[in-house]
Amino acid sequence: MITVLVVDDNPAVRATLRPLLESDGTIAVVAEAGNGRTGLAAALRHRPRVTLLDYRMPVADGLSVVAELSRCSAVLVLTGSAEPELIAPMLAGGASGYLVYGQFDPPELLRAVHSVAAGLGWLTPTAASVAVGSMRDALARERAAAERAEQRRAVRRGFGLTDREREVVMLLAEGLSNAAIARRLAVSEKTVKNHLANLFAKLGAANRTEAVTRWQGWR
């Protein structure tokens, strides 16, 4: 049997869902709750395989408990809220499925419960569109970050600093003085000053701060 917890603040919804779910013959509703707080307590007590979770509820809404619920139960959001700004955080919080009233029928609800119980997901069209959009946005951000990192590396390579000059500028970034850099590299302060003069010229920097800034690719 697939044990199910129903968390919804509307008693009429809970009263409708119980017989519908149990008509399947393989689903048993083990508990009901009227808000996120009591729903979480019920989930910890009964450890259902699937929790049907509404979004908008008093005391504690679905978003405030979805992460904790998903640690002890597969979460299938069942709500009338179809706004992307609500769907995305619920999925990111750990929900395995998201059904929007008006976009599914009773047989699909039963299939969704079985799917989520089996460790799979189930999304109505609106939720699926949001999920795909979120993934695309995340990939675009990752690509942009990787491109910026590569640009910074390319800039550093383009300066033509020697290995020793790179060591010196990295120590500059740590805020070390010439004397401290000399001790760290086991060279004289005069040698450090020579390295500084060379890397300032290569970086087109007038001082230590500007050298570090340009090396790190901030400008």
Secondary structure, 3 states (H helix, E strand, C coil): CEEEEEECCCHHHHHHHHHHHHCCCCEEEEEEECCHHHHHHHHHHHCCCEEEECCCCCCCCHHHHHHHHHHHCEEEEEECCCCHHHHHHHHHCCCCEEEECCCCCHHHHHHHHHHHHCCCCEECHHHHHHHHHHHHHHHHHHHHHHHHHHHHHHHHHHCCCCHHHHHHHHHHHCCCCHHHHHHHHCCCHHHHHHHHHHHHHHHCCCCHHHHHHHHCCCC
